[in-house]
Amino acid sequence: MALNINGVQLDFDFTCPKDIMRYRTAMERMHEASQSAQNAVDDTALDAYAEVVTNLLTLFAAFLDEVFGEGSAQKLLGEKPSLTKFTEIQNALLAGAEAQSKAIEAHFSKYTPNRELR
């Protein structure tokens, strides 16, 4: 199955074990790196905010490239990455996962016996 995020077609299937494990590994790396980055942030509010956002977007870009292939982050985040794009992509990922899950459930429901008819 293909995953469409903001008009970009990605070869990713939330029902494929290899894709799921690649996603999980990338998510764990991003989480670990973000914890380290947050611990190293300066105390000045605006500088700290900009640094945290920059680090988050850098980690998210690495996550996208690891999961969906090199260059995916550039296609999805574009020339001006932002937290808005980050949340849009996250929402699209969740919607894509849900759509793929519903499609596979619909497929397998054809083969599930209907106990009410018995």
One Martini backbone bead per residue (centre of mass of N, CA, C, O) as a GRO file, in nm:
protein
  118
    1MET     BB    1   0.099   0.034   0.017
    2ALA     BB    2   0.024   0.362   0.002
    3LEU     BB    3   0.133   0.683   0.123
    4ASN     BB    4  -0.041   0.991   0.170
    5ILE     BB    5   0.143   1.305   0.212
    6ASN     BB    6   0.069   1.595   0.104
    7GLY     BB    7   0.092   1.458  -0.202
    8VAL     BB    8   0.293   1.230  -0.109
    9GLN     BB    9   0.421   0.935  -0.222
   10LEU     BB   10   0.461   0.643  -0.017
   11ASP     BB   11   0.641   0.345   0.053
   12PHE     BB   12   0.401   0.242   0.289
   13ASP     BB   13   0.313  -0.018   0.542
   14PHE     BB   14   0.135  -0.083   0.839
   15THR     BB   15   0.132  -0.417   0.756
   16CYS     BB   16   0.446  -0.422   0.746
   17PRO     BB   17   0.699  -0.534   0.933
   18LYS     BB   18   0.937  -0.370   0.819
   19ASP     BB   19   0.800  -0.092   0.837
   20ILE     BB   20   0.734  -0.099   1.138
   21MET     BB   21   1.029  -0.133   1.243
   22ARG     BB   22   1.142   0.121   1.112
   23TYR     BB   23   0.953   0.312   1.259
   24ARG     BB   24   1.029   0.234   1.549
   25THR     BB   25   1.331   0.294   1.536
   26ALA     BB   26   1.305   0.591   1.454
   27MET     BB   27   1.136   0.677   1.700
   28GLU     BB   28   1.346   0.605   1.915
   29ARG     BB   29   1.572   0.790   1.812
   30MET     BB   30   1.416   1.054   1.831
   31HIS     BB   31   1.355   1.041   2.133
   32GLU     BB   32   1.643   1.023   2.242
   33ALA     BB   33   1.751   1.282   2.103
   34SER     BB   34   1.542   1.481   2.229
   35GLN     BB   35   1.630   1.443   2.520
   36SER     BB   36   1.919   1.549   2.483
   37ALA     BB   37   1.846   1.826   2.361
   38GLN     BB   38   1.674   1.937   2.603
   39ASN     BB   39   1.918   1.926   2.811
   40ALA     BB   40   2.095   2.151   2.618
   41VAL     BB   41   1.934   2.400   2.671
   42ASP     BB   42   1.896   2.720   2.689
   43ASP     BB   43   1.743   2.977   2.899
   44THR     BB   44   1.665   3.145   2.672
   45ALA     BB   45   1.363   3.155   2.544
   46LEU     BB   46   1.388   3.207   2.231
   47ASP     BB   47   1.642   3.041   2.183
   48ALA     BB   48   1.531   2.780   2.299
   49TYR     BB   49   1.293   2.748   2.111
   50ALA     BB   50   1.452   2.747   1.845
   51GLU     BB   51   1.627   2.502   1.921
   52VAL     BB   52   1.403   2.297   1.968
   53VAL     BB   53   1.273   2.318   1.691
   54THR     BB   54   1.521   2.249   1.526
   55ASN     BB   55   1.572   1.973   1.655
   56LEU     BB   56   1.298   1.849   1.591
   57LEU     BB   57   1.314   1.883   1.279
   58THR     BB   58   1.574   1.723   1.243
   59LEU     BB   59   1.469   1.459   1.364
   60PHE     BB   60   1.222   1.431   1.176
   61ALA     BB   61   1.379   1.421   0.914
   62ALA     BB   62   1.536   1.165   0.983
   63PHE     BB   63   1.288   0.991   1.021
   64LEU     BB   64   1.169   1.017   0.736
   65ASP     BB   65   1.420   0.909   0.585
   66GLU     BB   66   1.428   0.632   0.729
   67VAL     BB   67   1.134   0.535   0.662
   68PHE     BB   68   1.090   0.666   0.341
   69GLY     BB   69   1.351   0.788   0.251
   70GLU     BB   70   1.558   0.963   0.087
   71GLY     BB   71   1.402   1.294   0.064
   72SER     BB   72   1.130   1.305   0.220
   73ALA     BB   73   1.164   1.556   0.395
   74GLN     BB   74   1.186   1.759   0.165
   75LYS     BB   75   0.908   1.700   0.041
   76LEU     BB   76   0.739   1.756   0.312
   77LEU     BB   77   0.883   2.027   0.438
   78GLY     BB   78   1.069   2.177   0.265
   79GLU     BB   79   1.215   2.500   0.279
   80LYS     BB   80   1.001   2.558   0.541
   81PRO     BB   81   1.016   2.443   0.824
   82SER     BB   82   0.758   2.339   1.068
   83LEU     BB   83   0.531   2.273   1.311
   84THR     BB   84   0.293   2.264   1.123
   85LYS     BB   85   0.403   2.047   0.933
   86PHE     BB   86   0.456   1.839   1.148
   87THR     BB   87   0.153   1.803   1.233
   88GLU     BB   88   0.044   1.732   0.954
   89ILE     BB   89   0.213   1.476   0.919
   90GLN     BB   90   0.120   1.330   1.170
   91ASN     BB   91  -0.180   1.326   1.091
   92ALA     BB   92  -0.135   1.173   0.823
   93LEU     BB   93  -0.012   0.922   0.948
   94LEU     BB   94  -0.256   0.846   1.121
   95ALA     BB   95  -0.458   0.831   0.887
   96GLY     BB   96  -0.301   0.616   0.724
   97ALA     BB   97  -0.304   0.397   0.938
   98GLU     BB   98  -0.612   0.381   0.965
   99ALA     BB   99  -0.678   0.315   0.670
  100GLN     BB  100  -0.509   0.054   0.654
  101SER     BB  101  -0.650  -0.089   0.888
  102LYS     BB  102  -0.939  -0.086   0.768
  103ALA     BB  103  -0.870  -0.241   0.510
  104ILE     BB  104  -0.773  -0.503   0.650
  105GLU     BB  105  -1.028  -0.553   0.815
  106ALA     BB  106  -1.221  -0.577   0.573
  107HIS     BB  107  -1.085  -0.816   0.448
  108PHE     BB  108  -1.103  -1.016   0.702
  109SER     BB  109  -1.417  -1.001   0.749
  110LYS     BB  110  -1.492  -1.200   0.517
  111TYR     BB  111  -1.356  -1.453   0.702
  112THR     BB  112  -1.555  -1.404   0.929
  113PRO     BB  113  -1.770  -1.536   1.119
  114ASN     BB  114  -2.123  -1.516   1.162
  115ARG     BB  115  -2.271  -1.578   1.464
  116GLU     BB  116  -2.567  -1.469   1.427
  117LEU     BB  117  -2.649  -1.681   1.191
  118ARG     BB  118  -2.626  -1.956   1.373
   0.00000   0.00000   0.00000
